[in-house]
Amino acid sequence: MYMVGWLIDILIIGFVVYFFLEYKTNKRYQHYKKVNPEESTLDILKRRYARGEITDMEFEKIKNKLKDDLWKKDIVS
């Protein structure tokens, strides 16, 4: 009876380790990694536009909002 409990524990730990290593090494999960802290929000926006993730209208709308936010931040500080 105790042997079955240990076996289940070992299997669970094995699955956790396997999926952790798979997550760290698999290319499918690369887009979940942190963004370069030196990359500006405008750079990210341009990259998304270049990939076709957003439309022309969305790009302009977000770009204008970012510029307005930066302008307001400069006034406040």
C-alpha positions in Angstrom: 0.0 0.0 0.0 2.8 2.4 0.9 4.6 1.5 -2.3 1.7 2.9 -4.5 1.8 6.2 -2.6 5.6 6.6 -3.2 5.1 5.6 -6.9 2.5 8.3 -7.4 4.6 10.9 -5.7 7.6 10.0 -7.9 5.4 10.2 -11.0 4.0 13.6 -10.1 7.5 15.0 -9.3 8.8 13.5 -12.6 5.9 15.2 -14.6 6.6 18.5 -12.9 10.3 18.4 -13.7 9.7 17.2 -17.3 7.2 20.1 -18.0 9.5 22.6 -16.3 12.4 21.6 -18.5 10.2 21.4 -21.6 9.0 24.9 -20.9 12.5 26.3 -20.4 14.0 24.7 -23.6 11.1 24.6 -26.0 10.9 27.3 -28.7 7.1 27.4 -28.6 7.3 29.3 -25.3 9.9 31.9 -26.3 7.3 34.6 -26.8 6.4 34.4 -23.1 9.9 35.5 -22.0 10.4 39.0 -20.7 10.7 41.9 -23.1 14.0 43.7 -23.3 13.8 46.5 -20.8 15.6 48.9 -23.1 13.0 48.4 -25.8 10.5 51.3 -25.9 6.8 50.8 -26.1 6.9 52.5 -29.5 9.5 49.9 -30.7 7.2 47.1 -29.5 4.2 48.7 -31.3 6.3 49.0 -34.6 7.3 45.4 -34.3 3.7 44.3 -33.8 2.6 46.4 -36.8 5.4 44.9 -39.0 4.3 41.4 -38.1 0.7 42.2 -39.1 -0.7 41.7 -35.6 -2.5 45.1 -35.7 -4.1 47.1 -38.4 -3.1 50.6 -39.7 -5.9 52.2 -37.8 -5.0 50.4 -34.5 -1.3 51.3 -35.0 -2.1 55.0 -35.4 -4.6 55.0 -32.5 -2.1 53.4 -30.1 0.8 55.5 -31.3 -1.2 58.7 -30.7 -2.2 57.5 -27.3 1.4 56.7 -26.4 2.5 60.1 -27.6 -0.2 61.8 -25.6 0.7 59.8 -22.5 4.4 60.7 -22.9 3.5 64.4 -23.3 1.3 64.4 -20.2 4.0 62.6 -18.2 6.6 65.3 -19.3 4.2 68.1 -18.1 3.6 66.5 -14.7 7.3 65.8 -14.0 
